[in-house]
């Protein structure tokens, strides 16, 4: 069972004290929700899309972080902690991208809120970046930037929400299967476009670098391995010495493509492009804008279009 009823209670006392000092009250009243209709919380945009497609109009999907906040830099606010009190369960990435959620749950009026661990059945990649590993991160938390891993997470979420809401379990399972078919088709279409433009869709000869270690899951679906990662950890810019070392590594390995992140421009990215002449492309991290049921499909389709373009343009 991947539903945890008492997860990550560390810092509970400190956060609870802050909550009461700022006037947080239990938020159990749900007059706006039809009787019997569950409220399931999510922390990140991809999980909003997953859950919204699984539950349809049978339940309400509630983001606990308002749109516009960067999850990497997010600090819990009293009103966001209060929102947890109205939930029946929460769906988490659970492997490092939403660690703040455990502290919020512990400080809320529902510290025993059921938690669905979306990545329970996903084969995980190791963390990338020296600082990330040094800080104790063992796995790469960006599993949502992958069709294969997303399909596995959708199946886990549907199963666990069905256990919490048995009356709608069959509908959740059917919706999950239909959604997963659409996701698989997105990847199949991208691979077909790639095959039509290249003699082989095998990308093992293409050497790529990434600004941070978010895209390993996606790149592996297209046969690519990451040769170098620029940032020591996500959002931590490299020192001049680290940047110089990374540029030297890219030259030595003959890196042909660098993937950066949309909406996070950095001066050092332009420095790398200028110093190396390597082609630069940007992926969406799927962490900006309004929450929407179709956001994951739209932005992953765009990511795969970008990847196909990069692989074609880098062809010798």
C-alpha positions as CSV (number, residue, x, y, z in Angstrom):
1,X,0.0,0.0,0.0
2,X,1.5,3.3,-1.0
3,X,-0.8,5.4,1.0
4,X,1.1,6.7,4.1
5,X,-0.9,8.0,7.1
6,X,1.9,9.6,9.0
7,X,4.6,10.7,6.6
8,X,7.6,13.0,7.2
9,X,6.7,14.6,10.6
10,X,10.0,16.2,11.0
11,X,9.9,19.9,12.0
12,X,6.3,19.4,13.1
13,X,6.6,21.2,16.3
14,X,8.3,24.2,14.9
15,X,5.9,24.5,12.0
16,X,2.9,23.9,14.2
17,X,4.0,26.7,16.5
18,X,4.4,29.0,13.5
19,X,1.0,28.0,12.2
20,X,-0.8,28.8,15.4
21,X,1.2,32.1,15.8
22,X,-0.1,33.2,12.5
23,X,-3.7,32.3,13.2
24,X,-4.2,29.2,11.2
25,X,-7.4,27.4,12.0
26,X,-8.6,24.0,10.9
27,X,-10.1,24.0,7.4
28,X,-12.5,21.1,7.6
29,X,-15.6,22.8,6.3
30,X,-16.2,22.0,2.6
31,X,-19.5,23.6,1.8
32,X,-18.4,24.2,-1.8
33,X,-17.9,20.5,-2.5
34,X,-20.9,18.2,-3.2
35,X,-21.6,15.6,-0.6
36,X,-19.4,12.6,-1.1
37,X,-17.1,14.2,-3.6
38,X,-13.5,13.8,-2.5
39,X,-10.8,16.5,-2.5
40,X,-7.3,15.3,-3.5
41,X,-4.4,17.6,-3.1
42,X,-1.3,17.9,-5.3
43,X,2.0,19.7,-5.1
44,X,3.2,20.1,-8.6
45,X,1.8,20.9,-12.1
46,X,2.3,17.4,-13.6
47,X,0.5,15.8,-10.7
48,X,-2.4,18.1,-11.1
49,X,-2.7,16.9,-14.7
50,X,-2.3,13.3,-13.7
51,X,-5.0,13.4,-11.0
52,X,-7.4,15.6,-13.0
53,X,-7.4,13.1,-15.8
54,X,-7.8,10.2,-13.4
55,X,-10.7,11.6,-11.4
56,X,-12.5,13.7,-14.1
57,X,-15.5,15.4,-12.4
58,X,-15.8,12.7,-9.7
59,X,-13.5,14.5,-7.3
60,X,-11.8,17.9,-6.9
61,X,-8.1,18.4,-7.5
62,X,-6.6,21.0,-5.1
63,X,-3.1,22.4,-5.6
64,X,-1.5,23.3,-2.3
65,X,1.0,25.7,-3.9
66,X,-0.6,28.6,-5.8
67,X,0.3,29.0,-9.4
68,X,3.3,31.2,-9.9
69,X,5.4,29.8,-7.1
70,X,8.7,28.0,-7.9
71,X,8.5,24.7,-6.1
72,X,12.3,24.6,-5.7
73,X,12.2,27.8,-3.7
74,X,8.8,27.5,-2.1
75,X,8.4,28.1,1.6
76,X,5.0,27.1,3.2
77,X,2.6,29.9,3.9
78,X,-0.1,29.8,6.6
79,X,-2.9,29.9,4.1
80,X,-1.4,27.0,2.1
81,X,-1.0,24.9,5.3
82,X,-4.7,25.7,6.2
83,X,-5.8,24.3,2.8
84,X,-4.5,20.9,3.7
85,X,-7.2,20.6,6.4
86,X,-9.9,20.3,3.7
87,X,-8.3,17.4,1.8
88,X,-9.1,13.7,1.8
89,X,-5.6,12.7,0.6
90,X,-2.6,14.2,-1.1
91,X,-0.6,13.0,-4.1
92,X,3.2,13.6,-3.8
93,X,6.2,13.2,-6.0
94,X,7.7,12.0,-2.7
95,X,11.3,11.6,-3.9
96,X,12.7,15.1,-3.4
97,X,10.8,17.6,-5.5
98,X,8.1,18.4,-2.9
99,X,9.8,17.7,0.5
100,X,8.0,20.8,1.9
101,X,4.7,18.9,1.8
102,X,5.6,16.6,4.7
103,X,6.3,19.6,6.9
104,X,3.0,21.3,5.8
105,X,1.0,18.1,6.6
106,X,2.6,17.8,10.0
107,X,1.7,21.4,10.8
108,X,-1.9,21.2,9.5
109,X,-5.1,20.2,11.2
110,X,-4.7,16.8,9.5
111,X,-1.3,15.4,10.4
112,X,-2.5,11.9,9.6
113,X,-3.7,12.9,6.1
114,X,-3.3,9.9,3.7
115,X,-0.4,10.3,1.3
116,X,-0.2,8.7,-2.2
117,X,3.5,8.1,-3.1
118,X,3.3,8.5,-6.9
119,X,6.8,7.1,-7.5
120,X,6.3,3.9,-5.5
121,X,6.6,1.8,-8.6
122,X,9.0,3.9,-10.8
123,X,12.6,2.7,-11.4
124,X,14.5,5.8,-10.3
125,X,17.7,7.3,-11.7
126,X,20.5,8.5,-9.4
127,X,20.7,12.2,-8.4
128,X,22.8,14.4,-10.8
129,X,25.1,17.2,-9.7
130,X,27.8,17.2,-7.1
131,X,25.9,19.5,-4.6
132,X,22.7,17.5,-4.9
133,X,24.6,14.3,-4.0
134,X,26.6,16.0,-1.2
135,X,23.3,17.2,0.4
136,X,22.1,13.7,0.7
137,X,19.9,13.4,-2.4
138,X,20.1,9.9,-3.7
139,X,17.6,9.8,-6.6
140,X,16.7,12.1,-9.3
141,X,13.2,13.5,-8.4
142,X,12.3,14.6,-12.0
143,X,10.5,11.4,-12.9
144,X,7.5,13.4,-14.2
145,X,9.6,14.5,-17.1
146,X,9.2,11.1,-18.8
147,X,6.3,9.4,-20.5
148,X,7.2,6.0,-19.2
149,X,7.6,7.1,-15.6
150,X,4.4,9.2,-15.9
151,X,2.4,6.2,-17.0
152,X,3.7,4.2,-14.1
153,X,2.8,7.0,-11.7
154,X,-0.7,7.4,-13.2
155,X,-1.4,3.7,-12.6
156,X,-0.2,4.0,-9.0
157,X,-2.2,7.1,-8.3
158,X,-5.4,5.6,-9.8
159,X,-5.0,2.4,-7.8
160,X,-4.5,4.2,-4.5
161,X,-7.2,6.8,-5.0
162,X,-9.5,3.9,-5.8
163,X,-8.7,2.4,-2.5
164,X,-9.5,5.6,-0.8
165,X,-12.7,6.1,-2.8
166,X,-14.0,2.6,-3.7
167,X,-17.2,3.9,-5.2
168,X,-15.3,5.5,-8.0
169,X,-12.4,3.0,-8.3
170,X,-13.5,1.5,-11.6
171,X,-13.9,4.9,-13.1
172,X,-10.5,6.1,-11.9
173,X,-8.9,3.0,-13.4
174,X,-10.7,3.4,-16.7
175,X,-9.7,7.1,-16.9
176,X,-6.1,6.2,-16.1
177,X,-5.9,3.7,-18.9
178,X,-7.3,6.2,-21.4
179,X,-4.9,8.9,-20.2
180,X,-2.0,6.6,-20.4
181,X,-2.8,5.6,-23.9
182,X,-2.7,9.3,-24.9
183,X,0.6,9.8,-23.2
184,X,2.1,6.7,-24.9
185,X,0.8,8.0,-28.2
186,X,2.6,11.3,-27.7
187,X,5.9,9.5,-27.4
188,X,5.1,7.1,-30.3
189,X,4.4,10.1,-32.5
190,X,7.6,11.8,-31.6
191,X,9.7,8.7,-32.2
192,X,7.9,8.3,-35.6
193,X,8.8,11.9,-36.6
194,X,12.4,11.2,-35.5
195,X,12.6,8.0,-37.5
196,X,11.2,9.7,-40.6
197,X,14.0,12.3,-40.5
198,X,16.9,10.0,-39.4
199,X,18.0,6.7,-40.8
200,X,18.0,5.5,-37.2
201,X,16.3,6.8,-34.1
202,X,19.2,5.6,-32.0
203,X,20.7,8.6,-30.3
204,X,23.6,6.8,-28.6
205,X,26.2,8.6,-30.7
206,X,24.8,12.1,-29.8
207,X,26.6,13.6,-26.8
208,X,24.5,16.0,-24.8
209,X,24.9,18.1,-21.7
210,X,22.2,19.6,-19.5
211,X,22.1,22.8,-17.4
212,X,20.8,20.8,-14.5
213,X,19.9,17.1,-13.9
214,X,16.2,17.3,-14.7
215,X,16.0,15.7,-18.1
216,X,17.7,12.3,-17.7
217,X,14.4,10.4,-17.7
218,X,13.2,12.1,-20.9
219,X,16.5,11.8,-22.7
220,X,16.8,8.1,-21.9
221,X,13.5,7.4,-23.6
222,X,15.2,8.6,-26.8
223,X,18.4,6.6,-26.3
224,X,20.5,9.5,-25.0
225,X,22.8,9.7,-22.0
226,X,23.9,12.9,-20.3
227,X,27.6,13.6,-20.6
228,X,27.8,16.6,-18.3
229,X,25.6,18.6,-15.9
230,X,26.4,22.3,-15.4
231,X,24.7,23.2,-12.2
232,X,25.9,21.5,-9.0
233,X,22.2,21.2,-8.0
234,X,19.1,22.7,-9.4
235,X,19.0,26.5,-9.1
236,X,22.6,26.7,-7.8
237,X,24.8,28.5,-10.3
238,X,28.3,27.1,-10.8
239,X,31.3,29.0,-9.6
240,X,33.7,30.4,-12.2
241,X,36.0,27.5,-11.6
242,X,33.2,25.0,-11.9
243,X,32.0,26.6,-15.1
244,X,35.5,26.6,-16.6
245,X,35.8,22.9,-15.7
246,X,32.5,22.0,-17.2
247,X,33.3,23.9,-20.4
248,X,36.6,22.0,-20.6
249,X,34.7,18.7,-20.0
250,X,32.2,19.5,-22.8
251,X,35.1,20.2,-25.2
252,X,36.9,17.0,-24.2
253,X,33.8,14.9,-24.7
254,X,32.8,16.7,-27.9
255,X,29.3,17.6,-26.6
256,X,27.0,18.6,-29.4
257,X,23.9,19.7,-27.7
258,X,23.0,21.5,-24.4
259,X,19.5,21.4,-23.0
260,X,18.6,24.3,-20.7
261,X,15.3,25.2,-19.0
262,X,12.6,27.5,-20.2
263,X,11.7,30.4,-17.9
264,X,15.0,30.3,-16.0
265,X,17.4,32.4,-18.1
266,X,21.0,32.5,-16.7
267,X,23.9,34.6,-17.8
268,X,26.3,31.6,-17.6
269,X,24.2,29.7,-20.2
270,X,25.1,32.3,-22.8
271,X,28.7,32.1,-21.7
272,X,28.7,28.4,-22.4
273,X,27.2,28.9,-25.8
274,X,29.6,31.7,-26.7
275,X,32.7,29.8,-25.4
276,X,31.8,26.4,-27.0
277,X,29.6,27.1,-30.0
278,X,27.4,24.2,-28.9
279,X,23.8,24.2,-29.9
280,X,21.4,25.2,-27.1
281,X,17.8,24.1,-26.7
282,X,15.3,24.7,-23.9
283,X,12.9,22.2,-22.3
284,X,9.9,23.0,-20.1
285,X,10.1,21.9,-16.5
286,X,6.3,21.9,-16.3
287,X,6.4,24.1,-13.2
288,X,5.0,27.4,-14.4
289,X,1.6,28.9,-15.3
290,X,-1.9,27.9,-14.3
291,X,-2.8,24.4,-13.2
292,X,-4.6,22.6,-16.1
293,X,-5.6,19.0,-16.9
294,X,-3.9,19.2,-20.3
295,X,-0.7,21.1,-19.3
296,X,1.4,17.9,-19.0
297,X,0.4,16.7,-22.4
298,X,0.9,20.1,-24.0
299,X,4.3,20.8,-22.5
300,X,5.6,17.2,-22.9
301,X,4.6,17.3,-26.5
302,X,6.6,20.5,-26.9
303,X,9.6,19.0,-25.1
304,X,9.6,16.0,-27.4
305,X,9.3,18.3,-30.4
306,X,12.4,20.2,-29.1
307,X,14.2,16.9,-28.6
308,X,13.5,15.6,-32.1
309,X,14.6,19.0,-33.5
310,X,17.9,18.9,-31.6
311,X,18.6,15.3,-32.6
312,X,17.9,16.0,-36.3
313,X,19.9,19.3,-36.4
314,X,22.9,17.7,-34.6
315,X,23.0,14.9,-37.2
316,X,26.5,14.8,-38.8
